[in-house]
Amino acid sequence: MIRLAVCILALCSSLYASSQPNVVLFLVDDMGWMDCGVQGSQYYETPNIDRFSKRAMRFTNAYAQPLCSPTRASILSGQYTARHGITTASGHQPPQPEGHVFLKDTAPPNAPMLLPESKNYLEPSQITLAETLKGAGYRTAHIGKWHVGLTQSYWPEQQGFDVAFHCHPDPGPPGEYFSPYGVVPDGSPNARQRVGTITDGPEHEYIVDRQAEEAVKFIDASKGGPFFLNLWCYGVHGPWGHKVEYTKYFAEKKDPSGRQGNPIMASMLKSVDECFGRILDELDKQGVADNTIIIFYSDNGGNTHSNVPGSGKTEAAEKFKSEFLADWRKWAGDQPPTMNTPLRDGKGTLYEGGTRVPLMWAWAGKIQLGSLSDALVGPIDVYPTVIDLLGIAKPKEQKFDGVSYAKVLKGEGELKRAAYFNYHPHAGLHRAGGVWVRSGDFKLLRWFGNPGSHELYNLREDISEANDLSEKMPDKVAELEALIDGFLKDTGALYPRPNPAYKPVVAKARPANADPLDNWKERGCKATVSDGILTMKSTGKPAAAFLGHGMAKINGPAVVKLRVRSEAGGEGKIDSLPNTSANPDIIHSSPLEVKAGDWQELNIEIKDSGPLGTLRVYLPDSDIDYIEVAPKGGKVQRWDF
């Protein structure tokens, strides 16, 4: 009898699992709110996305984070970025060690703010969407960009995925979009070596096409049981590899609205659309389309700033004679990747162009065909909504910020949400870091760099965020400010705070002929000092730019500490040239990496003993607050510019 009961239970469980709907999440990288036909583009051609919209519910108030890693982590965890800690696009950086302090309580006196640091990985303790579905009998696959953990301990296989097709580091695609991709199966992922499960295809295979192929293989191999396909597309992120035959076609096309017109972006979106279309066709072919929940989404707003003249990254690419930039100029001229008009700004900002994105859900017989919803939703809601639709209980150990809008999808009710928040505490293109709250039609932005700085918009009347109402509506500002205060407290957010030790820089009294660089020598770069900050910009190849200083009286081992910031970021190193008579040609070299964006402290260890001789500090174009050399057991020397 016991055996019979067990067999009946197993059979019921098997029948339940096989009848459960499949789930497909198709996430596009850097796709803006206006970047497909159904969203209003008259230039881009996206027939598969457009036909999908006719069987889906399309959301007009759907949000993502300003950058990719935070959105991805929120989808997987159901949490706001302020809670899970991944607050910028840092998922390709080395994970911080256990016990790392992400917001220090001290900073140099010329730093006005204490700045938080983003986590570079999704905590293994998170019970992800994939783990919950796997526990309910789903076969799970992740195909494409990951960007929430560099090293093997944080890969998709450790977060609930049975099948994984990916590589690291992964801010963009492997192989500049084309095979051979150059990914190795084992080793340490770093800037010089991509590691993962992606294998080379035929020469010049396009990685987005390969993602479609891998997705089709997974669907075909998952017959007879429910599956979760998590396809995070490499398109349309930089370095903007494109099929020239498509680009030539779009180069001859004009946008009647005059808003968009970049043939490279149009070419890449066509490839993304074809990838999505192949998945839709395979679901039809396998006869499972009507029993599949399909979600189409983007990870952040459209990119409106890359490759335009005058930006730090563009200037560096021009100096280095980048082949990518030359190709961009050939086809796209000085255009940015896309335009989000009528939305303000784009990727990397807290304005609508950086955070409002396309979102569509389809499920035959459950979600009304070709319907629209103005419900206020975001990435934190995907996880609870999916499992609600599937009838799977929330894992009790997982803290959720998101809510289910399954009733909205099934036409059974409205989403009653008092407020939604978007948190990005890092300096961006135009402003310091900040946070916004949306409640009803109103959106309040709070900027951290200048306490008391706000912007208030009525988005129903002013979707372009052109009319700041903060001075005219102080009561509304106060009401929404209280909501932000509650959000920061509830999530335990690490946000920029005034530095208690801050003292406005007072210029040192120097003789007229004093060296403003404090005897540091510029080589391959131009170095200037202003308001206590040394700024170095390369004058030739960026990799050859350095500052040098004699250190004959300092012996190693030692630690060199720098506080720097760089708009573009990049690799560098510190070389010690002992210049001893016995070994005049020895160079001790220690690599370093500067992340793009905010101020950061670097600690570089020189392990070799003996005189440091001449110290050379190689950096990408950067601002330097100070340089400090601390020999083991010796006197610390510091240069505060």
C-alpha positions as CSV (number, residue, x, y, z in Angstrom):
1,M,0.0,0.0,0.0
2,I,2.8,2.4,0.8
3,R,4.5,1.7,-2.5
4,L,1.2,2.2,-4.3
5,A,0.7,5.6,-2.5
6,V,4.2,6.7,-3.4
7,C,3.7,5.7,-7.1
8,I,0.4,7.5,-7.2
9,L,2.0,10.6,-5.6
10,A,4.9,10.5,-8.1
11,L,2.5,10.1,-11.0
12,C,0.4,13.0,-9.9
13,S,3.5,15.1,-9.4
14,S,4.7,14.2,-12.9
15,L,1.3,15.0,-14.5
16,Y,1.2,18.3,-12.6
17,A,4.6,19.3,-13.8
18,S,3.9,18.3,-17.4
19,S,0.7,20.4,-17.4
20,Q,2.3,23.4,-15.9
21,P,2.9,26.3,-18.4
22,N,6.4,27.0,-19.6
23,V,8.1,30.4,-19.1
24,V,10.2,32.3,-21.5
25,L,11.9,35.6,-20.4
26,F,13.5,37.4,-23.3
27,L,15.5,40.4,-22.0
28,V,17.1,42.8,-24.5
29,D,20.2,44.8,-23.5
30,D,20.0,48.6,-23.9
31,M,16.7,48.6,-25.8
32,G,14.9,52.0,-25.4
33,W,11.3,52.7,-24.9
34,M,10.9,53.8,-28.6
35,D,13.1,51.1,-30.2
36,C,10.5,48.9,-31.9
37,G,7.6,49.5,-34.3
38,V,4.8,48.8,-31.8
39,Q,6.4,51.4,-29.4
40,G,6.3,54.1,-32.1
41,S,9.6,53.8,-34.1
42,Q,9.2,54.6,-37.8
43,Y,12.8,53.7,-38.6
44,Y,13.6,50.4,-36.8
45,E,12.0,47.3,-38.3
46,T,10.9,44.7,-35.7
47,P,8.1,42.5,-37.3
48,N,8.4,39.7,-34.8
49,I,8.2,41.9,-31.8
50,D,5.3,43.8,-33.4
51,R,3.4,40.6,-34.2
52,F,4.0,39.4,-30.6
53,S,2.4,42.5,-29.2
54,K,-0.9,41.6,-30.9
55,R,-1.1,38.5,-28.7
56,A,0.3,40.2,-25.6
57,M,-0.5,42.8,-22.9
58,R,1.8,45.8,-23.3
59,F,2.7,48.0,-20.3
60,T,3.1,51.8,-20.8
61,N,4.5,52.4,-17.3
62,A,7.1,49.7,-17.1
63,Y,10.5,50.6,-15.5
64,A,14.0,49.1,-15.2
65,Q,17.1,50.4,-13.5
66,P,19.3,52.9,-15.3
67,L,22.0,50.2,-15.9
68,C,21.9,46.5,-16.6
69,S,23.4,44.6,-13.6
70,P,20.9,46.1,-11.1
71,T,17.9,45.2,-13.2
72,R,19.1,41.6,-13.7
73,A,19.7,41.1,-10.0
74,S,16.2,42.5,-9.3
75,I,14.5,40.1,-11.7
76,L,16.3,37.1,-10.2
77,S,15.7,38.2,-6.5
78,G,12.4,40.2,-6.5
79,Q,14.3,42.9,-4.6
80,Y,15.0,46.6,-5.0
81,T,18.7,47.3,-5.8
82,A,19.0,49.1,-2.5
83,R,18.3,45.8,-0.7
84,H,20.4,43.4,-2.8
85,G,23.2,45.8,-3.2
86,I,24.1,45.7,-6.9
87,T,23.5,49.3,-7.7
88,T,25.6,49.9,-10.8
89,A,26.9,47.9,-13.8
90,S,29.6,46.2,-11.9
91,G,28.8,42.5,-12.3
92,H,31.9,41.9,-14.4
93,Q,34.2,43.2,-11.7
94,P,35.9,40.9,-9.1
95,P,33.6,40.0,-6.2
96,Q,34.5,41.8,-3.0
97,P,35.8,39.6,-0.1
98,E,33.7,38.6,2.9
99,G,33.5,41.5,5.4
100,H,34.1,44.2,2.8
101,V,32.8,47.6,3.8
102,F,30.6,49.1,1.1
103,L,30.3,52.5,2.6
104,K,33.2,53.9,4.6
105,D,32.7,56.4,7.4
106,T,35.8,58.4,6.5
107,A,37.1,60.2,3.4
108,P,39.8,62.8,2.7
109,P,38.9,66.3,3.8
110,N,38.6,67.5,0.2
111,A,35.9,64.9,-0.6
112,P,32.4,66.5,0.1
113,M,30.6,63.1,0.2
114,L,31.0,59.6,1.5
115,L,30.2,57.4,-1.5
116,P,28.8,53.9,-1.4
117,E,30.2,51.0,-3.5
118,S,28.1,48.6,-5.5
119,K,28.2,44.9,-4.8
120,N,29.7,43.1,-7.8
121,Y,27.7,39.9,-7.4
122,L,24.4,38.4,-6.5
123,E,24.5,36.8,-3.0
124,P,24.4,33.0,-3.2
125,S,22.0,33.1,-0.3
126,Q,19.3,34.6,-2.5
127,I,16.6,32.1,-3.5
128,T,16.4,33.1,-7.2
129,L,13.4,32.8,-9.6
130,A,15.3,30.0,-11.3
131,E,15.8,28.1,-8.1
132,T,12.1,28.4,-7.2
133,L,11.0,27.1,-10.6
134,K,13.6,24.3,-10.5
135,G,12.2,23.3,-7.1
136,A,8.8,23.1,-8.7
137,G,9.9,20.6,-11.4
138,Y,11.0,23.0,-14.1
139,R,14.0,22.5,-16.4
140,T,15.9,25.8,-16.4
141,A,18.3,27.4,-18.8
142,H,20.2,30.7,-18.9
143,I,21.4,31.8,-22.4
144,G,23.5,34.9,-22.8
145,K,24.7,37.8,-20.8
146,W,24.7,37.3,-17.0
147,H,26.5,40.3,-15.5
148,V,25.7,39.6,-11.8
149,G,28.9,37.6,-10.9
150,L,32.3,37.3,-12.5
151,T,33.8,34.1,-10.9
152,Q,32.5,30.6,-11.0
153,S,30.9,30.7,-7.5
154,Y,28.4,33.3,-8.8
155,W,27.7,31.8,-12.3
156,P,24.2,30.9,-13.4
157,E,24.8,27.2,-12.6
158,Q,25.0,28.2,-8.9
159,Q,21.8,30.2,-9.1
160,G,19.3,27.6,-10.2
161,F,20.0,27.0,-13.9
162,D,20.4,23.4,-15.3
163,V,21.7,24.6,-18.6
164,A,23.9,27.7,-19.1
165,F,25.4,29.4,-22.1
166,H,27.5,32.3,-21.0
167,C,31.0,33.8,-20.5
168,H,32.8,36.2,-18.2
169,P,33.6,39.1,-17.9
170,D,30.5,40.0,-19.7
171,P,29.6,43.7,-19.8
172,G,29.2,43.1,-23.5
173,P,29.3,40.1,-26.0
174,P,32.2,37.8,-26.5
175,G,34.3,38.1,-29.7
176,E,32.9,41.5,-30.5
177,Y,29.7,39.7,-31.6
178,F,31.3,37.3,-34.1
179,S,32.8,33.9,-33.9
180,P,35.5,32.8,-33.0
181,Y,34.4,34.1,-29.6
182,G,37.7,33.3,-27.8
183,V,36.0,31.8,-24.6
184,V,37.9,29.2,-22.6
185,P,36.2,26.6,-20.4
186,D,38.4,27.0,-17.3
187,G,40.6,29.6,-15.6
188,S,40.3,33.0,-14.0
189,P,38.0,35.5,-15.8
190,N,39.7,38.8,-16.4
191,A,40.1,41.6,-18.9
192,R,42.5,39.4,-21.0
193,Q,40.6,36.1,-20.7
194,R,37.0,35.3,-21.1
195,V,35.9,32.1,-19.4
196,G,32.6,30.2,-19.7
197,T,30.5,27.7,-21.6
198,I,30.2,29.5,-24.9
199,T,32.0,27.6,-27.7
200,D,33.1,28.9,-31.1
201,G,30.7,28.5,-34.0
202,P,31.4,28.7,-37.7
203,E,33.6,31.6,-38.6
204,H,31.8,34.9,-38.5
205,E,28.7,33.4,-36.8
206,Y,26.8,36.2,-35.1
207,I,26.4,35.7,-31.3
208,V,22.7,36.7,-31.3
209,D,21.9,34.1,-34.0
210,R,23.8,31.6,-31.8
211,Q,21.6,32.5,-28.8
212,A,18.5,31.7,-30.9
213,E,20.1,28.4,-31.9
214,E,20.9,27.4,-28.3
215,A,17.3,28.4,-27.2
216,V,15.8,26.2,-29.9
217,K,18.0,23.3,-28.8
218,F,16.9,23.8,-25.2
219,I,13.2,24.0,-26.1
220,D,13.5,20.8,-28.2
221,A,15.3,19.0,-25.4
222,S,12.6,20.0,-22.9
223,K,9.7,18.1,-24.3
224,G,7.3,16.5,-21.8
225,G,8.0,18.8,-18.9
226,P,7.8,22.5,-18.1
227,F,10.8,24.6,-18.7
228,F,12.0,28.1,-17.9
229,L,14.1,29.7,-20.7
230,N,15.9,32.8,-19.5
231,L,17.4,34.4,-22.6
232,W,19.3,37.6,-21.9
233,C,20.2,38.9,-25.4
234,Y,23.7,40.4,-26.0
235,G,22.2,42.8,-28.5
236,V,22.1,45.8,-28.6
237,H,24.9,46.6,-26.2
238,G,28.4,47.9,-27.3
239,P,30.7,47.3,-29.1
240,W,27.9,47.3,-31.6
241,G,28.9,44.4,-33.9
242,H,26.4,44.4,-36.8
243,K,25.7,42.6,-40.0
244,V,26.8,44.9,-42.8
245,E,24.2,43.7,-45.3
246,Y,21.5,44.8,-42.9
247,T,23.3,48.1,-42.1
248,K,23.6,48.9,-45.8
249,Y,19.8,48.6,-46.1
250,F,19.1,50.9,-43.2
251,A,21.7,53.5,-44.3
252,E,19.4,54.2,-47.3
253,K,16.4,54.6,-45.1
254,K,15.1,57.8,-43.5
255,D,12.9,58.2,-40.5
256,P,9.9,60.3,-41.4
257,S,9.7,61.6,-37.8
258,G,13.4,62.6,-37.8
259,R,13.9,61.1,-34.4
260,Q,15.9,58.0,-35.2
261,G,18.3,57.1,-38.0
262,N,21.3,55.1,-36.8
263,P,21.7,52.2,-39.3
264,I,24.0,50.2,-37.0
265,M,21.4,50.2,-34.2
266,A,18.6,49.4,-36.7
267,S,20.8,46.4,-38.0
268,M,21.4,45.1,-34.5
269,L,17.7,45.4,-33.6
270,K,16.8,43.5,-36.7
271,S,19.0,40.7,-35.5
272,V,17.5,40.8,-32.0
273,D,14.0,40.7,-33.6
274,E,15.0,37.6,-35.7
275,C,16.3,35.9,-32.5
276,F,13.0,36.5,-30.8
277,G,11.1,35.4,-33.9
278,R,12.9,32.1,-34.0
279,I,11.9,31.3,-30.4
280,L,8.3,32.2,-31.1
281,D,8.4,29.9,-34.2
282,E,10.0,27.0,-32.2
283,L,7.3,27.2,-29.6
284,D,4.7,27.0,-32.3
285,K,6.5,24.1,-34.0
286,Q,6.7,22.2,-30.7
287,G,3.0,22.8,-30.1
288,V,3.6,24.5,-26.7
289,A,3.1,28.2,-27.6
290,D,-0.4,28.2,-26.0
291,N,1.0,26.8,-22.8
292,T,3.9,29.2,-22.5
293,I,4.1,32.5,-20.6
294,I,6.3,34.8,-22.7
295,I,7.8,38.0,-21.3
296,F,9.6,40.6,-23.5
297,Y,11.5,43.2,-21.5
298,S,14.6,45.5,-21.6
299,D,17.2,46.0,-18.9
300,N,17.5,49.8,-19.1
301,G,16.7,52.8,-21.2
302,G,18.1,53.4,-24.7
303,N,21.7,54.5,-25.0
304,T,21.8,58.2,-26.1
305,H,25.4,59.1,-25.2
306,S,27.9,56.5,-26.5
307,N,30.2,57.5,-29.4
308,V,29.1,61.1,-29.6
309,P,32.0,63.6,-29.9
310,G,33.3,65.1,-26.7
311,S,32.7,62.3,-24.2
312,G,35.7,60.8,-22.3
313,K,35.3,57.3,-23.8
314,T,35.0,58.7,-27.3
315,E,38.1,60.9,-26.9
316,A,40.1,57.9,-25.7
317,A,38.9,55.8,-28.6
318,E,39.8,58.5,-31.1
319,K,43.3,58.7,-29.6
320,F,43.8,55.0,-29.8
321,K,42.4,54.9,-33.4
322,S,39.7,52.4,-32.4
323,E,38.5,50.2,-35.3
324,F,35.0,50.1,-33.7
325,L,34.8,53.9,-33.6
326,A,36.0,54.2,-37.2
327,D,33.3,51.7,-38.3
328,W,30.7,53.7,-36.3
329,R,31.7,56.9,-38.0
330,K,31.5,55.2,-41.4
331,W,27.9,54.2,-40.9
332,A,26.4,56.3,-38.1
333,G,28.5,59.4,-38.2
334,D,28.3,61.3,-34.9
335,Q,25.0,59.9,-33.9
336,P,24.4,58.2,-30.5
337,P,23.1,54.6,-30.6
338,T,19.4,55.7,-30.4
339,M,17.0,58.4,-29.3
340,N,14.2,58.1,-26.7
341,T,12.2,61.1,-27.7
342,P,9.8,62.2,-26.2
343,L,11.4,60.8,-23.0
344,R,14.2,62.8,-21.5
345,D,17.8,61.4,-21.6
346,G,18.8,57.8,-21.6
347,K,20.7,54.9,-20.2
348,G,22.7,55.7,-17.0
349,T,20.3,58.4,-15.8
350,L,17.3,58.5,-13.5
351,Y,15.2,60.4,-16.0
352,E,12.4,58.6,-18.0
353,G,14.6,57.9,-21.0
354,G,17.0,55.9,-18.7
355,T,14.4,53.9,-16.9
356,R,11.1,53.5,-18.8
357,V,11.3,50.5,-21.1
358,P,9.2,48.2,-23.3
359,L,7.5,45.3,-21.4
360,M,5.0,42.8,-22.9
361,W,3.5,39.6,-21.4
362,A,1.6,36.9,-23.4
363,W,-0.2,33.7,-22.3
364,A,-2.9,32.3,-24.7
365,G,-6.3,32.2,-23.2
366,K,-5.2,34.0,-20.0
367,I,-3.9,37.4,-21.1
368,Q,-6.1,39.5,-23.4
369,L,-4.7,39.8,-26.9
370,G,-3.3,43.2,-27.9
371,S,-4.2,44.8,-24.6
372,L,-2.7,47.8,-22.8
373,S,-2.0,48.4,-19.1
374,D,-0.9,51.6,-17.4
375,A,0.0,49.7,-14.2
376,L,3.2,50.9,-12.5
377,V,5.6,47.9,-12.6
378,G,9.3,47.1,-12.6
379,P,11.9,44.3,-12.5
380,I,11.2,43.5,-8.8
381,D,7.7,42.3,-9.8
382,V,8.7,39.7,-12.4
383,Y,9.5,37.0,-9.9
384,P,6.4,37.2,-7.7
385,T,4.2,37.6,-10.8
386,V,5.5,34.5,-12.5
387,I,5.2,32.2,-9.5
388,D,1.7,33.7,-8.8
389,L,0.6,32.8,-12.3
390,L,2.0,29.3,-11.9
391,G,0.4,28.8,-8.5
392,I,3.8,28.3,-6.8
393,A,4.2,29.6,-3.2
394,K,6.8,32.3,-2.4
395,P,9.8,30.8,-0.7
396,K,9.5,31.9,3.0
397,E,13.2,32.5,3.3
398,Q,13.2,35.1,0.5
399,K,12.5,38.8,1.2
400,F,10.4,40.3,-1.6
401,D,10.0,44.0,-2.5
402,G,8.1,43.2,-5.6
403,V,4.4,42.4,-5.8
404,S,2.4,40.2,-8.2
405,Y,0.3,41.9,-10.9
406,A,-1.1,38.5,-12.1
407,K,-4.6,40.0,-11.6
408,V,-3.8,42.8,-14.0
409,L,-2.5,40.3,-16.6
410,K,-5.6,38.1,-16.3
411,G,-8.0,41.1,-16.3
412,E,-9.2,40.3,-12.8
413,G,-8.3,43.6,-11.1
414,E,-6.0,46.5,-10.8
415,L,-2.5,46.8,-9.2
416,K,-2.9,49.0,-6.1
417,R,0.6,50.4,-5.5
418,A,1.2,53.5,-3.4
419,A,4.7,54.1,-4.7
420,Y,7.5,52.6,-6.8
421,F,11.2,53.5,-6.3
422,N,14.3,53.7,-8.5
423,Y,17.6,53.9,-6.8
424,H,21.0,54.8,-8.4
425,P,23.4,56.3,-5.8
426,H,26.3,56.7,-8.3
427,A,27.4,59.8,-10.2
428,G,26.1,59.6,-13.8
429,L,26.4,61.5,-17.0
430,H,24.8,64.8,-15.9
431,R,24.1,64.6,-12.2
432,A,25.2,63.1,-8.9
433,G,23.6,59.9,-7.8
434,G,20.0,59.9,-6.7
435,V,16.7,58.2,-6.1
436,W,13.2,58.7,-7.3
437,V,9.7,57.8,-6.2
438,R,6.7,57.6,-8.4
439,S,3.3,57.8,-6.8
440,G,0.4,58.1,-9.1
441,D,1.2,60.7,-11.8
442,F,4.0,62.4,-9.8
443,K,7.7,61.6,-9.8
444,L,10.1,63.2,-7.3
445,L,13.8,62.9,-7.9
446,R,16.2,63.5,-4.9
447,W,19.8,64.2,-5.8
448,F,22.4,63.1,-3.2
449,G,25.3,65.4,-4.3
450,N,23.5,68.5,-3.2
451,P,21.3,67.9,-0.1
452,G,17.9,69.5,-0.6
453,S,18.1,69.3,-4.4
454,H,14.9,67.9,-6.0
455,E,12.9,67.8,-9.2
456,L,9.2,67.1,-9.3
457,Y,7.2,66.2,-12.5
458,N,3.6,65.3,-13.4
459,L,4.3,62.5,-15.9
460,R,0.8,62.4,-17.2
461,E,1.0,66.0,-18.3
462,D,4.8,66.2,-18.8
463,I,6.3,62.8,-19.9
464,S,9.4,64.7,-21.2
465,E,10.2,66.0,-17.7
466,A,10.5,69.6,-18.9
467,N,8.5,71.4,-16.2
468,D,10.0,71.1,-12.7
469,L,7.2,71.7,-10.2
470,S,9.2,71.3,-7.0
471,E,9.1,75.0,-6.1
472,K,5.4,75.4,-7.0
473,M,4.3,72.3,-5.0
474,P,6.2,72.1,-1.8
475,D,3.5,70.0,-0.1
476,K,3.8,67.4,-2.7
477,V,7.6,67.4,-2.4
478,A,7.3,66.9,1.3
479,E,4.8,64.0,0.9
480,L,7.0,62.2,-1.6
481,E,10.2,63.0,0.4
482,A,8.7,61.1,3.3
483,L,8.1,58.1,1.0
484,I,11.8,58.2,0.0
485,D,12.9,58.4,3.6
486,G,10.9,55.3,4.4
487,F,12.2,53.4,1.4
488,L,15.9,54.1,2.3
489,K,15.3,53.0,5.9
490,D,13.3,49.9,5.0
491,T,15.8,48.6,2.4
492,G,18.9,49.5,4.4
493,A,20.2,51.5,1.5
494,L,23.8,52.7,1.5
495,Y,23.5,56.2,0.0
496,P,25.9,59.1,-0.3
497,R,26.2,61.2,2.8
498,P,28.1,64.4,3.6
499,N,31.6,63.8,4.7
500,P,32.0,65.1,8.3
501,A,35.7,65.7,7.7
502,Y,35.1,67.8,4.5
503,K,36.9,71.1,4.3
504,P,36.8,73.1,1.1
505,V,40.2,72.9,-0.5
506,V,42.4,75.9,0.3
507,A,45.3,76.4,-2.2
508,K,48.7,75.9,-0.6
509,A,50.9,79.0,-0.5
510,R,53.6,78.2,-2.9
511,P,56.5,80.1,-4.4
512,A,55.8,81.4,-7.9
513,N,58.2,78.8,-9.3
514,A,56.9,75.8,-7.3
515,D,55.9,72.6,-9.1
516,P,52.1,72.1,-8.8
517,L,52.7,68.3,-9.4
518,D,54.8,68.0,-6.3
519,N,57.7,66.6,-8.3
520,W,55.6,64.0,-10.1
521,K,56.6,63.9,-13.8
522,E,54.1,63.5,-16.6
523,R,54.9,61.2,-19.4
524,G,52.6,60.4,-22.3
525,C,50.0,62.6,-20.7
526,K,49.1,66.1,-19.7
527,A,48.7,66.6,-15.9
528,T,47.0,69.7,-14.4
529,V,46.1,70.5,-10.8
530,S,42.9,72.4,-9.8
531,D,41.1,72.7,-6.5
532,G,43.1,69.9,-5.0
533,I,42.6,67.4,-7.8
534,L,45.3,66.3,-10.3
535,T,43.8,65.5,-13.7
536,M,45.8,63.4,-16.2
537,K,44.8,62.9,-19.8
538,S,46.8,60.9,-22.3
539,T,48.4,62.6,-25.2
540,G,49.2,59.5,-27.2
541,K,48.3,55.8,-26.6
542,P,46.4,55.7,-23.3
543,A,48.3,52.6,-22.1
544,A,51.6,54.6,-22.3
545,A,50.5,57.4,-20.0
546,F,52.0,57.6,-16.6
547,L,53.1,59.8,-13.7
548,G,56.6,59.1,-12.3
549,H,58.4,60.0,-9.1
550,G,61.8,59.1,-7.6
551,M,61.5,56.8,-4.5
552,A,65.2,56.0,-3.9
553,K,64.9,56.3,-0.1
554,I,61.8,54.1,0.2
555,N,62.1,50.3,0.4
556,G,59.6,47.7,-0.4
557,P,57.5,45.8,0.3
558,A,55.0,48.7,0.2
559,V,51.4,49.6,-0.5
560,V,50.5,52.3,-3.0
561,K,47.1,53.8,-2.3
562,L,45.3,56.1,-4.7
563,R,41.9,57.8,-4.7
564,V,40.9,58.2,-8.3
565,R,37.9,58.5,-10.6
566,S,37.7,58.0,-14.3
567,E,34.8,58.6,-16.7
568,A,35.8,55.7,-19.0
569,G,37.7,53.5,-16.6
570,G,40.3,51.0,-17.7
571,E,43.4,49.0,-16.8
572,G,46.7,50.4,-15.5
573,K,49.6,49.3,-13.5
574,I,52.3,50.5,-11.1
575,D,55.9,49.9,-12.0
576,S,58.8,50.0,-9.6
577,L,62.2,50.5,-11.3
578,P,64.9,49.8,-8.6
579,N,67.7,51.1,-10.9
580,T,70.3,49.2,-8.9
581,S,73.8,48.8,-10.4
582,A,73.5,45.0,-10.1
583,N,70.1,44.8,-12.0
584,P,69.6,48.1,-13.9
585,D,66.8,46.7,-16.1
586,I,64.5,45.1,-13.6
587,I,60.9,46.3,-13.4
588,H,58.5,45.2,-10.7
589,S,55.0,45.5,-12.1
590,S,51.6,45.4,-10.3
591,P,48.4,45.6,-12.3
592,L,45.4,47.6,-11.4
593,E,41.9,48.4,-12.7
594,V,39.9,51.6,-12.4
595,K,36.2,51.2,-12.6
596,A,34.3,53.8,-14.6
597,G,32.3,56.4,-12.6
598,D,32.6,57.4,-9.0
599,W,35.6,58.0,-6.7
600,Q,37.3,54.9,-5.6
601,E,40.3,53.9,-3.5
602,L,42.9,51.6,-5.0
603,N,45.4,49.7,-2.9
604,I,48.2,48.2,-4.9
605,E,50.7,46.0,-3.2
606,I,54.4,46.0,-4.2
607,K,55.7,42.7,-2.8
608,D,59.4,43.1,-3.8
609,S,61.9,44.2,-1.2
610,G,64.7,46.7,-1.7
611,P,64.6,50.3,-3.0
612,L,61.5,51.2,-5.0
613,G,63.7,53.4,-7.2
614,T,61.4,55.2,-9.6
615,L,57.7,54.7,-9.3
616,R,55.5,54.9,-12.4
617,V,51.7,55.1,-12.0
618,Y,49.9,54.1,-15.2
619,L,46.3,55.1,-15.3
620,P,43.5,55.6,-17.9
621,D,42.4,59.3,-18.1
622,S,41.7,60.1,-14.5
623,D,41.3,62.6,-11.7
624,I,43.6,61.9,-8.7
625,D,42.7,63.1,-5.2
626,Y,45.9,61.8,-3.6
627,I,48.7,59.2,-3.9
628,E,50.1,57.5,-0.8
629,V,53.1,55.2,-0.5
630,A,53.2,53.1,2.7
631,P,56.4,51.0,3.1
632,K,56.1,48.1,5.5
633,G,57.4,49.4,8.9
634,G,58.4,52.7,7.4
635,K,57.1,56.3,7.2
636,V,54.0,56.9,5.0
637,Q,54.5,59.5,2.2
638,R,51.5,61.2,0.8
639,W,50.9,63.6,-2.0
640,D,47.6,65.6,-1.5
641,F,47.3,67.7,-4.6
